[in-house]
């Protein structure tokens, strides 16, 4: 099955590249979703971190994600979003007991996503259950630190800090919809030909506090009428100086809450680039995502980090 859906995504991309033409008409990616619909996607995530003078770090893994439309009305949708088995590509990491245990805590627990009629994410209905799930994962990590004989005072301070990140509904919804927020970005949008949609926006701060100001741009790159698929490109760039200030404040606040005074070497490196970029293939008849690829690139003085996430629809 895996080879089948991967080949299908490859053929879709090739077809769009060769046959897709820039549209001169109005194209609306209307979500025509029906109660009881069930879909499965393979989600691939990876992270690559480079730092001067240090060995590159990274990971990659795959997880099946099941979607089910629980409610579909004129006002919007309720979507069940459920993670399946996680498969890390590095066999050493895949055997790490703590990682396996955390994956088991999250697996099979649906996140109930509330969306409006244009498929914009409005919230998480069962956010309190989701908070309990995150608390279980947090206590597991801290328990493993205790078994490793870490300083009890440090563990206690870390527990306080991390619990503060799970204190409000807004924080839980930000953390719980990081992947879903990308998945539902473009369904419901409307394009007037190749005219881009550009807006001033923000990048949510998962630590709480002020978000990162940014400029976001969507473009209808191509429409293949034979396949019935539209290709959308998205780019969002945060203002580097503002990102530097925000990240510096986060680091300083966390150090302060853990009782550590900033030292001369604790100055936040300057952010050179903070950018999200994505390509989305959308079924015009239904508004469902066929596949997408999205990256977040953060370049700073002395290093960089690239986070990739992709979704590919799986069919029987």
NULOMI-626675 format. One record per residue: x, y, z of N, C-alpha, C, O in turn; residue in one letter. Coordinates in steps of 0.1 Angstrom, whole numbers, padded with zeros to 4 digits, always signed. Layout:
// NULOMI-626675
XYZXYZXYZXYZa
...
This chain:
// NULOMI-626675
+0008-0012+0000+0000+0000+0000+0009+0013+0000+0005+0022-0007x
+0020+0012+0008+0028+0024+0009+0034+0028-0005+0034+0040-0009x
+0039+0018-0012+0044+0021-0026+0034+0027-0035+0036+0036-0043x
+0021+0022-0033+0011+0026-0042+0007+0041-0040+0006+0048-0050x
+0006+0045-0027+0002+0059-0026+0013+0069-0028+0011+0080-0033x
+0026+0064-0025+0037+0073-0028+0039+0075-0043+0042+0086-0048x
+0037+0064-0051+0038+0065-0065+0027+0075-0070+0029+0082-0080x
+0015+0074-0064+0004+0082-0069+0007+0097-0066+0004+0105-0075x
+0013+0100-0055+0017+0114-0052+0028+0119-0062+0027+0130-0066x
+0037+0110-0065+0048+0114-0075+0042+0117-0089+0045+0127-0095x
+0032+0108-0093+0026+0110-0106+0018+0123-0106+0017+0130-0116x
+0011+0126-0095+0004+0138-0094+0013+0151-0095+0009+0160-0103x
+0024+0151-0089+0033+0162-0090+0039+0163-0104+0040+0175-0109x
+0042+0152-0110+0047+0153-0124+0037+0158-0133+0039+0166-0142x
+0024+0153-0132+0013+0157-0140+0011+0172-0139+0008+0179-0149x
+0011+0177-0127+0009+0191-0124+0020+0200-0130+0017+0211-0135x
+0032+0195-0130+0043+0202-0135+0042+0203-0150+0046+0213-0156x
+0038+0192-0157+0037+0192-0171+0025+0198-0177+0025+0204-0188x
+0013+0195-0171+0000+0199-0177-0006+0211-0170-0015+0217-0176x
-0003+0213-0157-0009+0224-0150-0006+0238-0156+0005+0240-0160x
-0016+0247-0157-0014+0260-0163-0019+0270-0153-0028+0268-0145x
-0012+0282-0152-0017+0292-0144-0032+0296-0147-0035+0297-0159x
-0040+0297-0137-0054+0300-0139-0057+0315-0141-0050+0323-0134x
-0067+0318-0149-0071+0332-0151-0085+0333-0146-0091+0344-0148x
-0091+0323-0140-0104+0323-0135-0104+0323-0120-0094+0320-0113x
-0116+0325-0114-0118+0324-0100-0118+0310-0096-0125+0302-0101x
-0110+0306-0086-0109+0292-0081-0112+0293-0066-0104+0299-0059x
-0122+0285-0062-0125+0284-0048-0123+0270-0043-0129+0261-0049x
-0116+0268-0033-0113+0255-0027-0123+0252-0017-0120+0250-0005x
-0135+0250-0021-0146+0248-0012-0146+0234-0005-0145+0224-0012x
-0146+0234+0008-0147+0221+0015-0161+0215+0015-0170+0219+0022x
-0162+0205+0006-0175+0198+0005-0174+0185+0012-0174+0174+0006x
-0173+0185+0025-0171+0174+0033-0184+0169+0039-0192+0177+0043x
-0185+0156+0040-0198+0150+0045-0196+0142+0058-0185+0136+0060x
-0206+0143+0066-0205+0135+0079-0203+0121+0076-0210+0115+0067x
-0194+0115+0083-0191+0100+0082-0179+0098+0073-0174+0086+0072x
-0174+0108+0065-0162+0106+0057-0150+0102+0065-0148+0108+0076x
-0142+0093+0061-0130+0089+0067-0119+0089+0057-0120+0084+0046x
-0107+0095+0061-0096+0095+0053-0083+0092+0061-0083+0094+0073x
-0073+0087+0054-0061+0084+0061-0049+0090+0053-0049+0090+0041x
-0040+0096+0060-0028+0102+0054-0016+0097+0061-0016+0093+0073x
-0005+0096+0054+0008+0094+0060+0015+0107+0062+0017+0115+0053x
+0018+0110+0075+0025+0122+0078+0040+0119+0080+0044+0110+0087x
+0048+0127+0074+0063+0126+0075+0068+0138+0081+0066+0149+0076x
+0076+0137+0092+0082+0148+0099+0097+0146+0100+0102+0135+0102x
+0105+0157+0098+0119+0156+0101+0124+0169+0106+0118+0180+0104x
+0136+0169+0113+0142+0181+0117+0157+0179+0115+0163+0168+0118x
+0163+0189+0110+0178+0189+0108+0183+0202+0114+0179+0213+0111x
+0193+0200+0124+0198+0212+0131+0213+0212+0129+0220+0202+0131x
+0218+0224+0125+0232+0226+0122+0237+0237+0132+0231+0247+0133x
+0249+0234+0138+0255+0244+0147+0270+0244+0145+0276+0233+0145x
+0275+0256+0144+0290+0257+0142+0298+0249+0152+0296+0251+0164x
+0307+0241+0147+0316+0233+0157+0310+0221+0163+0316+0215+0171x
+0297+0218+0159+0291+0206+0165+0286+0197+0154+0283+0200+0143x
+0284+0184+0158+0279+0174+0149+0264+0177+0146+0256+0180+0155x
+0260+0176+0133+0246+0178+0129+0237+0169+0136+0240+0157+0139x
+0225+0174+0140+0215+0166+0147+0203+0166+0139+0200+0175+0131x
+0195+0155+0140+0183+0154+0133+0175+0141+0135+0181+0132+0142x
+0163+0141+0131+0155+0129+0132+0145+0129+0120+0143+0140+0114x
+0139+0118+0117+0128+0118+0108+0119+0106+0111+0124+0096+0116x
+0106+0107+0109+0097+0096+0112+0084+0098+0105+0081+0109+0099x
+0076+0088+0105+0063+0087+0098+0052+0083+0108+0054+0074+0116x
+0040+0088+0106+0029+0085+0114+0016+0085+0105+0014+0095+0097x
+0008+0075+0106-0005+0076+0099-0014+0085+0107-0014+0084+0120x
-0022+0093+0100-0032+0102+0107-0046+0099+0101-0047+0100+0089x
-0055+0095+0109-0069+0093+0105-0078+0104+0108-0078+0110+0119x
-0085+0108+0097-0095+0119+0099-0109+0114+0097-0111+0105+0088x
-0118+0119+0105-0132+0115+0103-0141+0127+0105-0139+0135+0115x
-0150+0129+0096-0160+0141+0097-0171+0137+0107-0179+0128+0103x
-0171+0142+0119-0181+0139+0129-0194+0147+0127-0205+0143+0130x
-0192+0160+0123-0203+0169+0121-0200+0177+0108-0189+0181+0106x
-0210+0180+0100-0209+0188+0088-0222+0196+0087-0232+0190+0083x
-0222+0209+0090-0233+0217+0089-0230+0230+0081-0219+0232+0076x
-0240+0238+0079-0238+0251+0072-0228+0260+0080-0222+0269+0074x
-0227+0258+0093-0218+0266+0101-0204+0261+0102-0195+0269+0105x
-0201+0248+0098-0188+0243+0099-0187+0228+0101-0197+0221+0098x
-0176+0224+0106-0173+0210+0107-0167+0206+0121-0160+0215+0127x
-0169+0194+0125-0161+0188+0136-0154+0176+0131-0160+0167+0126x
-0140+0177+0131-0132+0167+0125-0124+0160+0136-0118+0166+0145x
-0125+0147+0136-0117+0138+0145-0103+0136+0139-0102+0131+0128x
-0092+0140+0146-0079+0139+0141-0071+0130+0150-0069+0133+0162x
-0067+0118+0145-0061+0108+0154-0048+0103+0148-0047+0099+0137x
-0038+0103+0157-0025+0098+0153-0024+0083+0155-0029+0078+0165x
-0018+0076+0146-0016+0062+0147-0002+0058+0152+0005+0066+0159x
+0004+0047+0147+0017+0043+0151+0028+0052+0145+0027+0055+0133x
+0037+0056+0153+0049+0064+0149+0060+0054+0145+0063+0045+0152x
+0067+0058+0134+0078+0049+0129+0090+0058+0127+0090+0065+0117x
+0100+0058+0136+0112+0066+0134+0121+0059+0125+0123+0047+0125x
+0127+0067+0116+0136+0061+0106+0149+0057+0111+0156+0048+0106x
+0154+0063+0122+0166+0059+0129+0163+0047+0138+0156+0049+0148x
+0168+0035+0136+0165+0024+0144+0169+0025+0159+0163+0020+0168x
+0180+0033+0161+0185+0035+0175+0174+0043+0183+0171+0040+0194x
+0169+0054+0176+0159+0062+0183+0146+0055+0184+0139+0056+0194x
+0143+0046+0174+0131+0038+0175+0130+0029+0187+0119+0025+0191x
+0142+0025+0192+0142+0016+0203+0143+0023+0217+0144+0017+0227x
+0143+0037+0216+0144+0045+0229+0131+0043+0237+0121+0047+0232x
+0132+0037+0249+0120+0034+0257+0111+0046+0259+0099+0045+0258x
+0117+0058+0263+0109+0069+0266+0101+0074+0254+0090+0078+0255x
+0108+0075+0242+0101+0079+0230+0090+0070+0226+0079+0074+0222x
+0092+0057+0228+0081+0047+0225+0070+0049+0234+0058+0048+0230x
+0073+0052+0247+0062+0053+0257+0054+0066+0254+0042+0066+0255x
+0060+0077+0250+0053+0089+0247+0044+0087+0235+0033+0092+0235x
+0050+0080+0225+0042+0078+0213+0030+0069+0216+0019+0071+0210x
+0031+0060+0226+0019+0052+0230+0009+0061+0237-0003+0058+0235x
+0013+0071+0244+0004+0079+0251-0005+0087+0241-0017+0089+0243x
+0001+0092+0231-0006+0100+0221-0014+0092+0211-0024+0097+0207x
-0009+0080+0208-0015+0072+0198-0030+0068+0201-0033+0065+0212x
-0038+0070+0191-0052+0066+0192-0061+0075+0200-0073+0072+0202x
-0056+0086+0204-0064+0096+0212-0069+0107+0203-0061+0115+0199x
-0082+0107+0199-0086+0117+0189-0086+0132+0195-0089+0134+0206x
-0082+0141+0186-0083+0155+0188-0095+0160+0180-0095+0158+0168x
-0104+0166+0187-0116+0170+0181-0115+0185+0176-0116+0194+0184x
-0113+0187+0163-0111+0200+0157-0124+0207+0153-0131+0201+0145x
-0126+0219+0157-0137+0227+0153-0133+0236+0142-0124+0244+0144x
-0140+0235+0131-0137+0244+0119-0149+0251+0115-0160+0246+0116x
-0147+0263+0109-0159+0270+0103-0162+0265+0089-0155+0255+0085x
-0171+0271+0082-0175+0266+0069-0164+0268+0059-0165+0261+0048x
-0154+0276+0061-0143+0277+0052-0131+0269+0057-0120+0271+0051x
-0133+0260+0066-0123+0251+0071-0112+0258+0079-0101+0253+0080x
-0115+0270+0084-0105+0277+0093-0107+0271+0107-0118+0269+0112x
-0095+0267+0113-0095+0261+0126-0100+0272+0137-0095+0283+0138x
-0110+0268+0144-0116+0276+0154-0112+0272+0168-0112+0280+0178x
-0109+0259+0170-0105+0255+0184-0105+0240+0185-0108+0233+0175x
-0102+0235+0197-0102+0221+0200-0113+0218+0210-0112+0223+0221x
-0123+0210+0207-0134+0208+0216-0130+0201+0228-0134+0204+0239x
-0121+0191+0227-0117+0183+0239-0103+0187+0244-0095+0179+0246x
-0101+0200+0245-0088+0205+0248-0084+0201+0262-0072+0199+0265x
-0093+0199+0271-0090+0195+0285-0084+0180+0285-0075+0177+0292x
-0090+0172+0277-0085+0158+0275-0071+0158+0269-0062+0151+0273x
-0069+0167+0260-0056+0169+0253-0046+0174+0263-0034+0169+0263x
-0050+0183+0272-0041+0188+0282-0036+0176+0291-0025+0175+0295x
-0046+0167+0295-0042+0156+0303-0032+0147+0296-0023+0141+0303x
-0034+0145+0283-0024+0137+0276-0010+0143+0276-0001+0136+0278x
-0010+0156+0274+0003+0163+0275+0010+0162+0289+0022+0160+0290x
+0001+0163+0299+0006+0162+0313+0012+0148+0315+0022+0146+0322x
+0005+0137+0310+0011+0124+0311+0025+0123+0305+0034+0117+0311x
+0026+0128+0293+0039+0128+0286+0049+0136+0294+0061+0131+0295x
+0045+0147+0299+0055+0155+0307+0060+0148+0319+0072+0147+0322x
+0051+0142+0327+0055+0135+0339+0063+0122+0336+0072+0119+0343x
+0061+0116+0324+0069+0105+0320+0084+0110+0318+0093+0104+0322x
+0085+0121+0311+0099+0127+0308+0106+0130+0321+0117+0127+0323x
+0098+0137+0330+0104+0141+0343+0108+0128+0352+0118+0128+0359x
+0100+0118+0351+0103+0106+0358+0116+0099+0353+0124+0094+0361x
+0117+0100+0340+0130+0094+0334+0142+0102+0338+0153+0097+0340x
+0140+0116+0339+0151+0124+0344+0155+0121+0358+0166+0120+0362x
+0144+0118+0367+0147+0114+0381+0154+0101+0381+0163+0100+0390x
+0150+0091+0373+0157+0079+0373+0172+0080+0369+0181+0072+0373x
+0175+0090+0360+0188+0093+0356+0196+0101+0366+0207+0106+0363x
+0190+0103+0378+0197+0110+0389+0200+0125+0386+0210+0131+0390x
+0191+0131+0378+0192+0146+0376+0189+0153+0389+0182+0148+0398x
+0194+0165+0390+0192+0173+0402+0177+0175+0405+0170+0181+0396x
+0172+0171+0417+0158+0173+0420+0153+0187+0419+0141+0189+0414x
+0161+0197+0423+0157+0211+0422+0155+0215+0407+0145+0222+0404x
+0163+0210+0399+0162+0213+0384+0149+0207+0379+0142+0213+0371x
+0146+0195+0383+0134+0188+0378+0122+0195+0383+0112+0197+0375x
+0122+0200+0395+0110+0207+0401+0108+0220+0393+0097+0224+0390x
+0119+0227+0390+0118+0240+0383+0113+0238+0369+0105+0245+0363x
+0118+0227+0363+0114+0224+0349+0099+0220+0349+0092+0223+0340x
+0095+0212+0359+0080+0209+0360+0072+0221+0360+0062+0222+0353x
+0076+0231+0369+0068+0243+0370+0068+0251+0357+0057+0256+0353x
+0079+0252+0350+0080+0259+0337+0071+0252+0326+0064+0259+0319x
+0073+0239+0325+0065+0232+0315+0050+0232+0318+0042+0233+0308x
+0047+0231+0330+0032+0232+0334+0027+0245+0330+0015+0246+0326x
+0035+0256+0331+0030+0269+0328+0027+0270+0313+0019+0278+0309x
+0034+0262+0305+0032+0262+0290+0019+0254+0287+0014+0254+0275x
+0013+0247+0297+0001+0240+0294-0011+0245+0303-0020+0238+0307x
-0010+0258+0306-0019+0263+0316-0032+0268+0310-0042+0268+0317x
-0032+0272+0298-0045+0278+0292-0050+0270+0280-0042+0263+0274x
-0062+0273+0277-0068+0266+0265-0061+0270+0253-0058+0262+0244x
-0057+0283+0252-0050+0288+0240-0037+0281+0238-0034+0277+0226x
-0029+0279+0248-0016+0272+0247-0018+0258+0243-0011+0253+0235x
-0028+0251+0249-0031+0237+0245-0035+0236+0230-0030+0227+0223x
-0043+0245+0226-0048+0245+0212-0036+0248+0202-0036+0242+0191x
-0027+0257+0206-0016+0259+0197-0007+0247+0196-0003+0243+0185x
-0004+0241+0207+0004+0228+0207-0003+0217+0200+0004+0209+0193x
-0016+0216+0202-0023+0204+0197-0027+0205+0183-0031+0195+0177x
-0025+0217+0176-0029+0218+0162-0018+0223+0153-0020+0228+0143x
-0005+0220+0158+0006+0224+0149+0006+0218+0136+0008+0224+0126x
+0003+0205+0135+0003+0198+0123-0011+0200+0115-0011+0203+0103x
-0022+0200+0123-0035+0202+0117-0036+0216+0112-0043+0218+0102x
-0030+0226+0118-0030+0240+0114-0024+0241+0100-0029+0249+0092x
-0014+0234+0097-0008+0234+0084-0017+0227+0074-0019+0231+0063x
-0022+0215+0078-0031+0207+0069-0043+0215+0064-0047+0214+0052x
-0049+0223+0073-0061+0230+0070-0059+0245+0065-0068+0253+0065x
-0047+0248+0061-0044+0262+0057-0051+0266+0045-0056+0278+0045x
-0052+0259+0035-0057+0264+0022-0071+0260+0018-0078+0267+0011x
-0077+0248+0023-0091+0246+0020-0100+0257+0024-0098+0263+0035x
-0109+0261+0016-0118+0273+0019-0113+0286+0013-0120+0295+0013x
-0101+0286+0007-0095+0299+0001-0101+0301-0013-0105+0291-0019x
-0101+0313-0017-0106+0317-0030-0095+0325-0037-0090+0335-0031x
-0092+0322-0050-0082+0329-0058-0088+0335-0070-0096+0329-0077x
-0084+0347-0073-0088+0354-0086-0076+0352-0095-0067+0361-0096x
-0076+0341-0102-0065+0338-0112-0052+0337-0104-0051+0331-0093x
-0042+0343-0110-0028+0342-0104-0026+0354-0094-0014+0355-0089x
-0036+0361-0091-0034+0373-0082-0031+0367-0068-0039+0360-0062x
-0019+0370-0062-0016+0365-0049-0024+0371-0038-0030+0382-0039x
-0026+0363-0027-0032+0368-0015-0021+0371-0005-0013+0362-0001x
-0019+0383-0001-0009+0387+0008-0014+0395+0020-0022+0404+0018x
-0011+0391+0032-0016+0397+0044-0005+0398+0055+0005+0390+0055x
-0007+0408+0063+0001+0408+0075-0004+0399+0086-0017+0399+0088x
+0004+0390+0091-0001+0380+0100+0009+0378+0112+0017+0386+0114x
+0007+0367+0119+0015+0364+0131+0018+0349+0131+0011+0341+0126x
+0030+0346+0137+0033+0332+0140+0031+0330+0155+0037+0336+0163x
+0022+0321+0158+0019+0318+0172+0031+0314+0180+0040+0307+0175x
+0031+0319+0192+0042+0316+0201+0038+0304+0210+0030+0306+0219x
+0044+0292+0208+0040+0281+0216+0043+0282+0231+0038+0274+0239x
+0052+0291+0234+0056+0293+0248+0046+0303+0255+0048+0306+0267x
+0037+0309+0248+0028+0319+0253+0035+0333+0251+0046+0333+0246x
+0027+0343+0254+0033+0356+0252+0031+0361+0237+0023+0356+0230x
+0038+0371+0234+0036+0378+0221+0040+0369+0209+0050+0362+0210x
+0031+0369+0199+0035+0361+0187+0045+0368+0179+0049+0380+0182x
+0050+0362+0168+0060+0367+0159+0053+0374+0147+0045+0368+0140x
+0054+0387+0145+0048+0394+0134+0054+0389+0121+0066+0386+0120x
+0046+0387+0110+0051+0381+0098+0042+0386+0086+0032+0392+0088x
+0048+0384+0074+0041+0386+0062+0038+0373+0055+0047+0364+0054x
+0025+0370+0051+0022+0357+0045+0016+0359+0031+0009+0369+0028x
+0020+0350+0022+0016+0351+0008+0012+0338+0002+0019+0328+0004x
+0000+0337-0004-0005+0325-0010-0007+0328-0025-0011+0339-0029x
-0003+0318-0034-0004+0320-0048-0010+0307-0054-0006+0296-0050x
-0020+0309-0063-0025+0298-0070-0015+0295-0082-0015+0302-0092x
-0007+0285-0080+0004+0282-0089+0000+0276-0102+0005+0279-0113x
-0010+0266-0101-0014+0259-0113-0027+0252-0110-0031+0249-0099x
-0035+0250-0121-0047+0242-0120-0047+0232-0131-0046+0235-0143x
-0049+0219-0127-0050+0209-0137-0065+0204-0138-0069+0197-0129x
-0071+0208-0149-0086+0205-0150-0088+0190-0152-0099+0185-0149x
-0078+0183-0158-0080+0169-0161-0080+0161-0148-0088+0152-0145x
-0070+0165-0139-0069+0158-0126-0079+0164-0116-0082+0158-0106x
-0083+0176-0119-0092+0183-0109-0085+0187-0096-0090+0186-0085x
-0072+0191-0098-0064+0195-0087-0058+0209-0089-0054+0212-0100x
-0057+0216-0078-0051+0229-0077-0038+0228-0069-0037+0222-0059x
-0028+0236-0074-0015+0236-0066-0014+0250-0061-0014+0260-0068x
-0012+0251-0047-0011+0264-0040+0003+0265-0034+0008+0255-0028x
+0009+0276-0036+0022+0279-0029+0020+0289-0018+0012+0299-0019x
+0027+0287-0007+0026+0296+0005+0040+0299+0010+0048+0291+0011x
+0041+0312+0014+0054+0316+0020+0050+0326+0031+0042+0335+0029x
+0056+0324+0043+0054+0333+0054+0067+0336+0060+0075+0327+0064x
+0071+0349+0062+0084+0353+0067+0082+0362+0079+0075+0373+0078x
+0088+0359+0090+0088+0367+0102+0099+0378+0101+0109+0376+0094x
+0096+0390+0107+0106+0400+0107+0118+0396+0116+0116+0394+0128x
+0130+0395+0111+0141+0389+0118+0144+0396+0131+0146+0389+0141x
+0144+0410+0132+0147+0416+0144+0137+0414+0155+0140+0412+0167x
+0124+0414+0151+0113+0411+0160+0115+0396+0165+0112+0394+0177x
+0118+0387+0156+0119+0373+0161+0131+0372+0170+0130+0364+0180x
+0142+0379+0168+0153+0379+0178+0149+0383+0191+0152+0377+0202x
+0142+0394+0192+0137+0400+0205+0128+0390+0212+0129+0388+0224x
+0118+0384+0204+0109+0375+0210+0116+0362+0216+0113+0358+0227x
+0125+0357+0208+0132+0345+0212+0141+0348+0224+0142+0340+0233x
+0147+0359+0224+0156+0363+0235+0148+0365+0248+0153+0361+0259x
+0136+0370+0247+0127+0372+0259+0123+0358+0264+0123+0356+0276x
+0120+0349+0255+0116+0335+0259+0127+0329+0267+0125+0323+0278x
+0139+0329+0261+0151+0323+0268+0153+0329+0281+0156+0322+0291x
+0153+0343+0282+0155+0350+0294+0145+0346+0305+0148+0344+0317x
+0132+0346+0301+0122+0343+0311+0123+0329+0316+0121+0326+0328x
+0126+0319+0307+0128+0305+0312+0139+0304+0321+0138+0297+0331x
+0150+0311+0318+0162+0310+0327+0159+0316+0341+0163+0311+0351x
+0151+0328+0340+0148+0334+0353+0139+0325+0362+0141+0325+0374x
+0129+0319+0355+0120+0310+0363+0127+0298+0368+0123+0292+0378x
+0138+0294+0362+0146+0283+0367+0157+0287+0377+0166+0279+0380x
+0157+0300+0380+0167+0305+0390+0181+0307+0385+0190+0307+0392x
+0182+0309+0371+0195+0311+0366+0197+0325+0360+0188+0330+0352x
+0207+0332+0365+0210+0345+0359+0217+0344+0346+0226+0336+0345x
+0213+0352+0336+0220+0351+0323+0234+0355+0324+0238+0365+0330x
+0243+0347+0318+0257+0350+0317+0261+0358+0305+0253+0360+0296x
+0274+0361+0304+0279+0369+0292+0277+0361+0279+0276+0368+0269x
+0277+0348+0280+0275+0340+0267+0261+0336+0264+0259+0329+0255x
+0251+0342+0272+0237+0338+0270+0230+0347+0261+0217+0346+0260x
+0236+0357+0255+0229+0366+0246+0224+0358+0234+0230+0350+0228x
+0211+0362+0230+0204+0355+0220+0211+0358+0206+0212+0370+0203x
+0215+0348+0198+0220+0350+0185+0210+0357+0176+0198+0355+0178x
+0215+0365+0167+0206+0373+0158+0199+0363+0149+0206+0354+0143x
+0186+0365+0147+0179+0357+0137+0181+0363+0123+0178+0375+0121x
+0185+0355+0114+0188+0359+0100+0176+0356+0091+0174+0363+0082x
+0169+0345+0094+0158+0341+0086+0148+0333+0094+0152+0323+0101x
+0135+0336+0093+0125+0328+0100+0114+0327+0089+0106+0336+0088x
+0113+0315+0083+0104+0314+0071+0097+0301+0070+0103+0291+0073x
+0084+0302+0067+0076+0290+0064+0074+0290+0049+0071+0300+0043x
+0075+0278+0043+0072+0277+0028+0065+0263+0026+0068+0253+0032x
+0055+0264+0017+0047+0251+0015+0042+0250+0001+0040+0261-0006x
+0039+0238-0003+0032+0235-0016+0020+0226-0012+0022+0216-0005x
+0008+0229-0017-0004+0222-0014-0011+0217-0026-0013+0225-0036x
-0015+0205-0027-0023+0200-0038-0037+0196-0033-0038+0188-0024x
-0047+0203-0039-0060+0202-0033-0070+0197-0044-0070+0202-0055x
-0078+0188-0040-0089+0182-0049-0100+0193-0050-0106+0197-0040x
-0102+0198-0062-0112+0208-0065-0126+0204-0062-0134+0212-0058x
-0129+0191-0064-0143+0186-0062-0147+0185-0048-0158+0187-0045x
-0137+0183-0039-0141+0180-0025-0134+0190-0015-0139+0192-0004x
-0123+0196-0019-0116+0205-0010-0106+0198-0001-0100+0204+0008x
-0105+0185-0002-0096+0177+0006-0081+0179+0000-0079+0180-0012x
-0072+0179+0009-0058+0178+0006-0054+0165+0000-0058+0154+0005x
-0048+0165-0012-0042+0153-0017-0028+0150-0012-0025+0139-0008x
-0020+0161-0012-0007+0160-0006-0002+0174-0003-0007+0184-0009x
+0008+0175+0006+0014+0188+0009+0028+0186+0014+0031+0175+0020x
+0036+0196+0012+0050+0196+0018+0052+0210+0023+0050+0220+0017x
+0057+0211+0036+0058+0223+0043+0071+0223+0051+0074+0214+0058x
+0079+0234+0050+0091+0235+0058+0091+0248+0066+0086+0259+0061x
+0097+0248+0077+0101+0260+0085+0116+0260+0086+0122+0251+0091x
+0121+0272+0082+0136+0274+0082+0139+0285+0091+0134+0296+0090x
+0147+0283+0101+0152+0293+0110+0167+0293+0109+0174+0284+0113x
+0173+0304+0104+0187+0306+0104+0191+0317+0114+0186+0328+0114x
+0201+0313+0122+0206+0323+0132+0221+0323+0131+0228+0315+0124x
+0227+0333+0137+0242+0334+0137+0247+0321+0144+0244+0318+0155x
+0255+0314+0136+0261+0302+0142+0254+0289+0139+0258+0278+0143x
+0242+0289+0133+0235+0277+0130+0222+0279+0124+0218+0290+0120x
+0215+0267+0121+0202+0268+0115+0194+0255+0119+0200+0246+0124x
+0181+0256+0117+0172+0245+0119+0161+0244+0108+0155+0255+0105x
+0159+0233+0102+0149+0231+0092+0139+0220+0097+0144+0209+0098x
+0127+0224+0098+0116+0214+0102+0108+0211+0089+0103+0221+0083x
+0106+0199+0086+0098+0195+0074+0086+0187+0079+0087+0179+0087x
+0075+0190+0072+0063+0181+0075+0056+0179+0061+0054+0189+0054x
+0052+0167+0058+0044+0164+0046+0033+0155+0049+0033+0147+0059x
+0023+0156+0041+0011+0147+0042+0009+0141+0028+0009+0148+0018x
+0006+0128+0027+0002+0122+0015-0010+0113+0017-0010+0105+0026x
-0020+0115+0009-0033+0107+0012-0031+0092+0008-0024+0089-0002x
-0036+0084+0016-0035+0069+0014-0049+0064+0011-0059+0067+0017x
-0049+0056+0000-0062+0050-0004-0060+0035-0004-0049+0030-0005x
-0071+0028-0002-0071+0013-0001-0065+0007-0015-0064-0005-0016x
